[in-house]
Amino acid sequence: MGKTIEKKSPFHTPSSTAARGEKGNGGKKEIIEIIIIILIGVAYITLAERKILGGMQRRKGPNLVGIYGLLQPISDGVKLVIKEIIIP
């Protein structure tokens, strides 16, 4: 009966770097991971928008690359990088 259980808030989590014992990296890796996830999400939201607009206008959407057009954002990104004019 002498033991007490300490309850913590479900919102209290230790810092991700402190929990792993890392020091001084400033969370750069986590920031880069978040940016990449957001960019991929935006690419697939754009794909969904293009498919919806294609259906509303009764024309084919971007469904020619990969299965159901799932590779379309990747091909769009490659096209964007290739078409860039680089002048040193």
C-alpha positions in Angstrom: 0.0 0.0 0.0 3.0 2.3 0.3 3.7 2.5 -3.4 2.3 5.4 -5.4 2.0 5.5 -9.1 3.0 8.7 -10.8 0.8 9.6 -13.7 2.3 11.6 -16.5 0.4 13.6 -19.0 0.0 11.8 -22.4 1.3 15.0 -24.0 4.6 15.0 -22.1 7.3 13.4 -24.2 11.0 13.8 -23.8 12.9 15.5 -26.5 13.7 13.1 -29.3 17.4 13.8 -29.2 17.5 13.6 -25.4 15.7 10.3 -25.4 18.3 8.8 -27.7 21.2 10.3 -25.9 22.4 12.4 -28.8 24.0 15.8 -28.1 24.3 18.9 -30.2 23.0 17.9 -33.6 20.2 20.4 -33.3 17.6 18.1 -34.8 18.7 18.7 -38.4 17.9 15.1 -39.4 14.4 15.4 -38.0 13.8 18.7 -39.9 15.0 17.2 -43.2 12.7 14.2 -42.7 9.7 16.4 -42.0 10.4 18.5 -45.1 10.7 15.4 -47.3 7.4 14.0 -45.9 5.6 17.3 -46.5 7.0 17.5 -50.1 5.8 13.9 -50.9 2.4 14.7 -49.4 2.0 17.8 -51.5 3.0 15.8 -54.6 0.3 13.3 -54.0 -2.3 15.9 -53.1 -1.6 17.5 -56.5 -2.1 14.1 -58.1 -5.4 13.7 -56.5 -6.4 17.2 -57.6 -5.5 16.5 -61.2 -7.5 13.3 -61.1 -10.5 15.0 -59.7 -10.3 17.9 -62.2 -9.8 15.4 -65.0 -13.0 13.5 -64.0 -15.0 16.8 -63.7 -13.9 17.8 -67.2 -14.5 14.3 -68.6 -11.0 13.8 -69.8 -8.3 11.3 -68.8 -6.3 12.3 -65.7 -2.7 11.5 -65.1 -3.1 7.7 -65.0 -0.6 6.7 -67.6 2.5 6.4 -65.5 2.7 3.4 -63.2 -0.3 1.7 -61.5 -3.2 4.2 -61.4 -0.8 7.1 -61.9 1.0 6.6 -58.6 4.4 7.3 -60.2 3.2 10.5 -61.8 4.6 12.8 -59.0 8.0 11.2 -59.3 8.0 11.6 -63.1 6.9 15.3 -62.7 9.8 15.9 -60.3 12.3 14.3 -62.6 11.0 16.3 -65.5 11.3 19.5 -63.4 14.9 18.8 -62.6 15.9 17.8 -66.1 14.3 20.9 -67.7 16.1 23.3 -65.4 18.7 25.4 -67.3 21.9 25.4 -65.4 24.4 28.1 -66.2 27.7 27.9 -64.2 
